[in-house]
């Protein structure tokens, strides 16, 4: 059985288990093997892109959903 198949079966099984103690035990086992990182470090270029995007939003330099829909409709010839 592949890793993805095992993960799929585990997801399905966990969704159908209502035993809180059992789920807590599974959680402890998983946390022993895997610890999610509390923070993500972004490279400098990504931080600069985020800052620029925030500046553009503050200055109103963005498209609304409706404007984007209109542009797409034009591209598709609708």
C-alpha positions, 0 to 999 in steps of 0.5 A: 500500500502506498503512502498516499493510500495509507494517508487516505485511509487514515483520514477516512478512519479518523473522520469516523471515530468519535472516541475522544480518548482514542483520538487524543492518543493518535494525536500524541503519536502523530505529534511525537513524529511530526511537529508543525513549525510555529512560524514560517520564514520567508525569503527576502524577495517574498517579504518585499513582494508582500510589502509592495502588495500591501502598499498597492492595496493602501493606494487603491491599486487593485482590481475588484472581483467584478473588474477581473470578471469583466477583463476575463469576459473580454479575453474570452470574447463574451 
